[in-house]
C-alpha cells in the first residue's frame, strides 16, 4: 500500500512528524509525505490556480525524505495524484492536526479538506486531529501536545485497512482528547455553538483603515447523543465516517413542485 501523508499545520509540525514515524514502521507500506511549507490552518478546500507551485525536498532528522510546497493541503493531494512522486497513493492520511476538527468545523478545516480531496479522487482517506493537553474545545492554537497514543492508534487502523480496506468514497474523521483517552466512540458530527464577536483592533499606523477580530472565541457545544463533540467532552476518541455527497436528496421532489418554468419565462420576456 502506498500512503500519502499530509496536513495543514506545515511539514515540520509535531503532529505530522509523530504520525510519520509510526506509519513508516508498518510492514508493506510505502509512505510519501507532501505537506505545506508553513501553516495553512482553516484553508478548507482552497486550491492554487493562478500561480505556479514550488516544491522542495526536505530531509527529516531520521533520514527520510519529504516534499514541502507553497500550496494548500488540497494541492498536496493533487500533487500526489498527478504523479509528482511516481506512483499514485492508495490511501490519504491527513494530520495529526494541532487542535480538534469536530462538528461544523470540518467545513473550515484544511486537514479534513485534504482527506475529502482523496475521496473526491476515488481514494479512501483518514483525517486525524487532537486537542492539546489543555483540553480546549476551540480552535485557537495551543502549544502542549502529546500525539503518541493517537499516532499509534492511527497506525494500527491503517494496518487493518491493508487487509480490510475502506470503501473508496469513505473518509474517517478521527479526533482525540488531549490526555489519555477513556474510550472510543463511533459518532456523527455534532453542532458547534459559535460565539463570534466584533472587536475593534487598534492599529499601530493610522492609514484610514479599521481592523477587527471576529473569530477565535471559545465556542460552546450542543452535547447531543452519539456526536463527536459530546464524546470528546467525555474524553473519548471519536471516529466519524464522512462522505462528499452534499445533495439534499429529500428536497429534490419538493423542488419539482415549484414552477421554475414560469420564473424562467418571466425572466426571458
PADRENDO-868156 format. One line per 2 residues: number of its first residue (from 1); their letters; for each residue x, y, z of N, C-alpha, C. Coordinates in steps of 0.05 Angstrom, whole numbers, plus 5000, padded with zeros to 4 digits. Layout:
REM PADRENDO-868156
NUM	a	X,Y,Z,X,Y,Z,X,Y,Z | ...
REM end
This chain:
REM PADRENDO-868156
1	xx	5017,4976,5000,5000,5000,5000,5018,5025,5000 | 5011,5044,4983,5025,5070,4982,5007,5091,4996
3	xx	5018,5104,5016,5003,5124,5031,5015,5151,5027 | 4997,5171,5023,5005,5199,5023,4998,5210,5050
5	xx	5018,5221,5064,5014,5235,5089,5016,5265,5084 | 4996,5280,5093,4997,5309,5090,4984,5322,5115
7	xx	4982,5348,5115,4969,5362,5138,4963,5391,5130 | 4955,5407,5149,4952,5436,5144,4968,5453,5163
9	xx	4982,5440,5182,4999,5455,5201,5027,5460,5191 | 5034,5447,5169,5061,5450,5158,5078,5425,5161
11	xx	5097,5422,5143,5112,5397,5142,5129,5392,5167 | 5136,5413,5182,5152,5409,5206,5136,5406,5231
13	xx	5109,5404,5229,5092,5403,5252,5096,5378,5268 | 5094,5380,5294,5098,5357,5312,5079,5335,5306
15	xx	5053,5342,5301,5033,5321,5296,5039,5304,5271 | 5047,5317,5249,5054,5302,5225,5078,5285,5229
17	xx	5098,5296,5243,5123,5281,5247,5119,5257,5265 | 5103,5259,5286,5097,5237,5303,5082,5215,5288
19	xx	5063,5222,5271,5048,5203,5256,5066,5190,5234 | 5082,5206,5222,5100,5196,5201,5118,5174,5212
21	xx	5129,5178,5236,5147,5157,5248,5132,5131,5253 | 5106,5133,5260,5091,5109,5265,5083,5095,5239
23	xx	5075,5110,5219,5066,5098,5194,5089,5084,5179 | 5113,5096,5181,5136,5084,5166,5144,5057,5177
25	xx	5134,5050,5201,5141,5024,5213,5122,5001,5204 | 5101,5008,5189,5081,4988,5181,5092,4972,5158
27	xx	5093,4946,5161,5103,4928,5140,5084,4930,5116 | 5096,4932,5092,5081,4933,5068,5072,4961,5059
29	xx	5080,4981,5075,5071,5009,5069,5095,5025,5056 | 5090,5038,5034,5107,5058,5023,5096,5085,5030
31	xx	5110,5101,5045,5100,5126,5055,5112,5150,5040 | 5095,5167,5028,5103,5192,5016,5092,5215,5034
33	xx	5108,5236,5036,5100,5260,5051,5101,5284,5033 | 5077,5296,5028,5076,5322,5014,5058,5340,5032
35	xx	5070,5361,5041,5055,5379,5060,5062,5408,5055 | 5045,5426,5064,5051,5454,5061,5077,5462,5075
37	xx	5091,5482,5064,5116,5491,5076,5112,5508,5101 | 5088,5516,5106,5081,5531,5130,5052,5527,5137
39	xx	5043,5539,5159,5016,5534,5169,4995,5543,5149 | 4976,5525,5143,4953,5532,5125,4927,5525,5139
41	xx	4926,5528,5166,4902,5521,5181,4878,5537,5171 | 4854,5524,5172,4829,5537,5164,4829,5545,5135
43	xx	4845,5532,5119,4845,5538,5090,4823,5523,5075 | 4810,5505,5088,4788,5489,5077,4796,5477,5050
45	xx	4778,5478,5030,4785,5465,5004,4796,5484,4983 | 4811,5504,4993,4823,5523,4974,4844,5509,4957
47	xx	4847,5518,4932,4868,5508,4914,4883,5531,4902 | 4906,5526,4890,4922,5547,4878,4920,5544,4848
49	xx	4907,5563,4835,4903,5562,4806,4915,5584,4790 | 4924,5606,4804,4932,5630,4790,4962,5634,4790
51	xx	4977,5615,4801,5006,5618,4801,5018,5590,4803 | 5043,5587,4793,5057,5561,4795,5062,5554,4825
53	xx	5065,5528,4830,5070,5518,4857,5099,5509,4859 | 5113,5517,4880,5141,5507,4884,5140,5483,4902
55	xx	5160,5466,4898,5163,5441,4914,5193,5439,4922 | 5198,5433,4947,5225,5430,4957,5228,5403,4972
57	xx	5249,5388,4966,5255,5364,4981,5265,5371,5009 | 5254,5357,5028,5261,5361,5056,5273,5335,5068
59	xx	5296,5337,5080,5308,5314,5094,5301,5315,5123 | 5286,5296,5133,5279,5295,5161,5302,5285,5178
61	xx	5301,5288,5204,5323,5282,5221,5331,5252,5220 | 5311,5235,5215,5317,5206,5214,5326,5196,5187
63	xx	5329,5215,5168,5339,5207,5141,5317,5204,5121 | 5292,5204,5129,5270,5202,5110,5268,5228,5094
65	xx	5255,5225,5071,5252,5248,5052,5223,5256,5051 | 5217,5282,5051,5191,5293,5047,5192,5315,5027
67	xx	5168,5325,5019,5166,5346,5000,5148,5368,5011 | 5159,5393,5011,5144,5416,5020,5136,5433,4997
69	xx	5111,5443,4997,5101,5460,4976,5089,5486,4987 | 5089,5507,4971,5076,5532,4980,5046,5531,4974
71	xx	5036,5508,4967,5007,5506,4962,4991,5499,4987 | 4966,5491,4982,4947,5485,5003,4947,5455,5009
73	xx	4934,5445,5030,4931,5417,5034,4919,5402,5011 | 4898,5414,4998,4886,5401,4975,4906,5399,4952
75	xx	4922,5420,4948,4943,5419,4928,4962,5396,4932 | 4969,5390,4958,4987,5368,4964,4976,5341,4954
77	xx	4950,5337,4958,4937,5312,4949,4937,5311,4919 | 4932,5333,4906,4932,5334,4876,4960,5329,4865
79	xx	4980,5339,4879,5008,5333,4870,5012,5303,4870 | 5004,5289,4891,5008,5260,4892,4992,5246,4870
81	xx	4967,5255,4866,4950,5242,4846,4960,5246,4818 | 4972,5268,4811,4982,5273,4784,5010,5262,4780
83	xx	5022,5249,4800,5047,5235,4796,5072,5249,4803 | 5071,5268,4822,5096,5282,4830,5117,5263,4839
85	xx	5109,5242,4853,5128,5223,4865,5128,5196,4851 | 5117,5195,4827,5115,5170,4812,5089,5156,4816
87	xx	5088,5135,4832,5063,5121,4836,5043,5137,4851 | 5017,5133,4845,4996,5147,4859,4990,5133,4885
89	xx	4979,5148,4905,4973,5136,4931,4948,5117,4930 | 4947,5099,4949,4924,5082,4953,4907,5092,4976
91	xx	4919,5109,4994,4905,5119,5017,4916,5146,5024 | 4898,5165,5032,4907,5191,5041,4904,5192,5071
93	xx	4925,5200,5085,4924,5205,5114,4931,5234,5119 | 4914,5249,5132,4918,5277,5137,4919,5283,5167
95	xx	4941,5294,5177,4943,5300,5205,4971,5294,5216 | 4975,5292,5241,4955,5297,5262,4952,5327,5266
97	xx	4928,5337,5264,4923,5366,5266,4927,5375,5295 | 4938,5399,5299,4942,5411,5325,4916,5425,5332
99	xx	4898,5411,5345,4871,5421,5352,4850,5404,5339 | 4826,5405,5350,4804,5388,5341,4792,5397,5314
101	xx	4780,5378,5300,4764,5384,5277,4738,5368,5280 | 4719,5380,5295,4694,5367,5302,4670,5383,5293
103	xx	4647,5370,5291,4623,5384,5285,4625,5401,5260 | 4614,5425,5260,4613,5442,5237,4641,5451,5228
105	xx	4661,5449,5246,4688,5459,5240,4700,5443,5216 | 4690,5419,5210,4702,5404,5188,4701,5419,5162
107	xx	4681,5437,5159,4678,5452,5134,4700,5473,5130 | 4713,5481,5152,4734,5501,5150,4762,5488,5149
109	xx	4764,5463,5157,4790,5451,5163,4806,5444,5138 | 4831,5452,5137,4849,5443,5116,4856,5414,5119
111	xx	4858,5404,5144,4863,5376,5149,4842,5358,5137 | 4817,5364,5143,4795,5348,5133,4792,5352,5102
113	xx	4798,5376,5092,4796,5382,5064,4815,5364,5048 | 4839,5360,5058,4858,5342,5044,4847,5314,5041
115	xx	4835,5304,5063,4823,5278,5063,4798,5277,5044 | 4782,5298,5044,4760,5300,5026,4769,5298,4997
117	xx	4791,5311,4991,4802,5310,4964,4808,5281,4956 | 4817,5266,4975,4822,5238,4970,4797,5223,4960
119	xx	4775,5226,4975,4751,5211,4967,4739,5223,4941 | 4744,5249,4936,4735,5261,4910,4750,5247,4887
121	xx	4775,5239,4892,4791,5226,4872,4788,5195,4872 | 4769,5186,4888,4765,5157,4889,4783,5142,4908
123	xx	4795,5156,4927,4814,5143,4946,4802,5145,4974 | 4804,5123,4989,4796,5125,5018,4815,5143,5033
125	xx	4806,5154,5055,4822,5175,5069,4816,5175,5098 | 4836,5185,5113,4833,5188,5142,4843,5216,5150
127	xx	4828,5230,5166,4836,5256,5177,4838,5252,5207 | 4860,5262,5219,4865,5257,5247,4872,5284,5261
129	xx	4859,5289,5283,4862,5314,5298,4862,5309,5328 | 4874,5327,5343,4876,5323,5372,4876,5349,5387
131	xx	4864,5348,5411,4866,5370,5430,4894,5373,5440 | 4901,5396,5452,4925,5398,5468,4919,5387,5496
133	xx	4940,5386,5511,4937,5376,5539,4918,5394,5555 | 4915,5419,5546,4897,5438,5560,4868,5429,5557
135	xx	4861,5413,5537,4834,5403,5534,4815,5424,5523 | 4825,5442,5506,4807,5463,5495,4787,5451,5476
137	xx	4764,5464,5473,4744,5456,5453,4743,5476,5430 | 4760,5496,5431,4760,5516,5410,4782,5511,5389
139	xx	4788,5532,5374,4807,5528,5352,4831,5548,5353 | 4835,5560,5376,4858,5577,5378,4883,5559,5382
141	xx	4906,5566,5370,4930,5549,5372,4940,5546,5400 | 4948,5522,5407,4959,5515,5433,4988,5504,5429
143	xx	5002,5499,5450,5030,5491,5448,5036,5463,5458 | 5021,5453,5477,5029,5429,5491,5013,5405,5482
145	xx	5025,5388,5465,5011,5365,5454,5027,5339,5460 | 5013,5317,5463,5025,5290,5464,5010,5273,5444
147	xx	5021,5269,5421,5008,5255,5399,5013,5225,5398 | 5028,5214,5417,5037,5186,5415,5014,5166,5413
149	xx	4994,5169,5431,4972,5149,5431,4956,5149,5405 | 4948,5173,5396,4931,5174,5372,4948,5167,5348
151	xx	4974,5172,5348,4991,5164,5325,4992,5134,5323 | 4996,5121,5346,4997,5091,5346,4970,5079,5339
153	xx	4948,5092,5349,4921,5083,5342,4917,5085,5312 | 4925,5107,5300,4921,5111,5271,4937,5091,5255
155	xx	4962,5086,5264,4979,5066,5250,4967,5038,5252 | 4955,5032,5275,4942,5006,5278,4918,5004,5259
157	xx	4903,5026,5257,4880,5026,5239,4889,5022,5210 | 4910,5036,5202,4920,5033,5175,4928,5004,5170
159	xx	4941,4992,5189,4949,4964,5186,4925,4946,5180 | 4903,4951,5194,4879,4935,5190,4867,4941,5163
161	xx	4869,4966,5153,4857,4973,5128,4872,4960,5104 | 4897,4952,5108,4911,4938,5087,4897,4912,5081
163	xx	4887,4899,5102,4872,4873,5098,4843,4877,5093 | 4831,4898,5105,4802,4903,5102,4798,4932,5095
165	xx	4801,4940,5070,4801,4968,5063,4774,4981,5065 | 4775,5008,5068,4751,5024,5068,4739,5026,5040
167	xx	4713,5031,5037,4702,5037,5011,4716,5063,5000 | 4718,5065,4974,4733,5087,4962,4721,5115,4969
169	xx	4695,5116,4975,4682,5142,4979,4679,5148,5009 | 4696,5136,5026,4693,5139,5055,4717,5153,5067
171	xx	4711,5173,5083,4731,5187,5099,4726,5182,5128 | 4746,5174,5143,4744,5171,5172,4756,5196,5185
173	xx	4739,5211,5199,4749,5235,5213,4753,5227,5243 | 4778,5227,5251,4785,5218,5278,4794,5242,5294
175	xx	4783,5244,5318,4791,5265,5337,4797,5251,5364 | 4817,5263,5378,4826,5251,5403,4828,5272,5424
177	xx	4822,5265,5449,4825,5284,5471,4855,5289,5477 | 4860,5310,5492,4888,5318,5497,4903,5301,5517
179	xx	4888,5285,5532,4900,5267,5552,4893,5238,5544 | 4903,5219,5559,4898,5191,5552,4868,5186,5549
181	xx	4859,5175,5526,4830,5171,5522,4818,5150,5541 | 4793,5155,5548,4779,5136,5565,4762,5116,5550
183	xx	4762,5118,5524,4746,5100,5507,4746,5110,5479 | 4730,5097,5462,4728,5105,5434,4699,5102,5425
185	xx	4689,5122,5410,4661,5122,5401,4660,5126,5371 | 4641,5111,5359,4634,5116,5331,4612,5137,5332
187	xx	4615,5160,5318,4598,5183,5323,4588,5195,5296 | 4569,5213,5299,4562,5231,5277,4572,5259,5284
189	xx	4572,5277,5265,4581,5304,5270,4562,5318,5290 | 4573,5333,5308,4557,5349,5327,4552,5377,5317
191	xx	4540,5393,5334,4533,5421,5327,4549,5440,5344 | 4565,5456,5331,4580,5477,5345,4563,5501,5352
193	xx	4567,5513,5374,4553,5538,5382,4574,5560,5382 | 4576,5575,5360,4596,5595,5357,4589,5620,5373
195	xx	4609,5633,5383,4606,5658,5399,4623,5680,5387 | 4621,5684,5362,4636,5705,5348,4628,5732,5358
197	xx	4648,5750,5360,4643,5777,5369,4658,5796,5351 | 4647,5820,5349,4661,5842,5334,4677,5858,5353
199	xx	4704,5856,5350,4722,5871,5368,4741,5887,5351 | 4742,5913,5356,4759,5931,5342,4788,5928,5352
201	xx	4807,5928,5333,4835,5925,5340,4849,5951,5334 | 4864,5961,5353,4879,5986,5349,4903,5981,5330
203	xx	4905,5998,5310,4927,5996,5291,4950,6014,5299 | 4974,6003,5294,4998,6019,5301,5001,6043,5283
205	xx	4993,6039,5258,4995,6061,5238,4967,6069,5229 | 4960,6094,5231,4934,6103,5223,4935,6109,5193
207	xx	4925,6090,5177,4924,6094,5148,4896,6096,5138 | 4877,6101,5156,4849,6105,5148,4833,6079,5149
209	xx	4846,6056,5152,4831,6031,5153,4824,6024,5182 | 4803,6008,5185,4795,5998,5212,4798,5968,5213
211	xx	4810,5958,5234,4815,5929,5237,4797,5917,5258 | 4788,5893,5254,4771,5879,5273,4780,5850,5275
213	xx	4773,5838,5298,4774,5809,5302,4745,5799,5305 | 4738,5778,5290,4711,5767,5293,4712,5737,5299
215	xx	4735,5724,5299,4737,5696,5305,4756,5692,5328 | 4756,5667,5338,4776,5659,5358,4766,5656,5386
217	xx	4740,5660,5390,4729,5658,5417,4718,5630,5421 | 4723,5620,5445,4717,5592,5451,4687,5585,5445
219	xx	4682,5567,5426,4654,5561,5420,4643,5542,5441 | 4617,5542,5444,4603,5523,5461,4597,5497,5446
221	xx	4582,5480,5458,4575,5454,5444,4547,5446,5452 | 4534,5434,5432,4508,5422,5436,4512,5392,5440
223	xx	4512,5384,5466,4520,5356,5473,4498,5337,5467 | 4493,5332,5442,4472,5312,5434,4484,5284,5434
225	xx	4467,5264,5438,4477,5236,5439,4490,5228,5412 | 4511,5212,5415,4524,5199,5392,4540,5219,5375
227	xx	4546,5243,5385,4561,5262,5369,4591,5263,5376 | 4607,5272,5357,4636,5274,5363,4641,5294,5385
229	xx	4626,5316,5385,4631,5337,5405,4626,5327,5434 | 4604,5313,5438,4598,5302,5464,4618,5281,5473
231	xx	4627,5264,5454,4646,5243,5461,4673,5255,5469 | 4682,5275,5454,4707,5288,5461,4706,5301,5488
233	xx	4683,5313,5494,4680,5326,5520,4681,5306,5543 | 4675,5281,5537,4677,5259,5557,4704,5245,5556
235	xx	4722,5254,5540,4749,5242,5540,4752,5218,5522 | 4735,5215,5502,4736,5192,5484,4748,5200,5457
237	xx	4762,5181,5444,4769,5184,5416,4743,5181,5400 | 4741,5196,5378,4717,5194,5361,4726,5186,5333
239	xx	4709,5169,5321,4713,5161,5293,4686,5167,5279 | 4687,5185,5260,4663,5194,5246,4666,5190,5216
241	xx	4649,5173,5204,4651,5169,5175,4638,5192,5160 | 4652,5203,5141,4642,5226,5125,4642,5218,5095
243	xx	4625,5232,5080,4625,5229,5051,4622,5256,5038 | 4624,5257,5011,4624,5283,4998,4598,5288,4982
245	xx	4578,5272,4987,4552,5276,4973,4536,5296,4989 | 4536,5321,4979,4522,5343,4993,4494,5348,4983
247	xx	4485,5332,4964,4458,5335,4953,4437,5330,4974 | 4418,5348,4976,4395,5345,4995,4374,5329,4981
249	xx	4377,5302,4981,4361,5285,4965,4331,5287,4971 | 4325,5291,4997,4297,5292,5005,4282,5317,4993
251	xx	4297,5337,4984,4285,5361,4974,4282,5362,4944 | 4293,5341,4930,4291,5341,4901,4262,5342,4891
253	xx	4245,5324,4902,4218,5323,4893,4203,5349,4901 | 4209,5360,4924,4196,5385,4932,4203,5408,4913
255	xx	4227,5409,4902,4234,5429,4883,4219,5426,4857 | 4214,5401,4850,4200,5396,4824,4171,5406,4825
257	xx	4160,5410,4849,4133,5421,4852,4132,5451,4848 | 4155,5464,4848,4156,5493,4844,4156,5499,4814
259	xx	4144,5521,4807,4140,5529,4779,4164,5545,4769 | 4187,5531,4766,4211,5544,4756,4208,5553,4726
261	xx	4192,5538,4711,4188,5545,4683,4175,5573,4681 | 4156,5579,4699,4144,5605,4699,4164,5627,4705
263	xx	4182,5622,4725,4202,5642,4731,4221,5646,4708 | 4228,5624,4694,4246,5627,4671,4233,5643,4649
265	xx	4207,5637,4644,4193,5652,4624,4191,5681,4630 | 4186,5688,4655,4185,5716,4663,4212,5729,4660
267	xx	4233,5715,4666,4260,5727,4664,4268,5731,4635 | 4258,5714,4617,4266,5715,4589,4250,5735,4573
269	x	4227,5743,4583,4209,5761,4568,4217,5790,4570
REM end
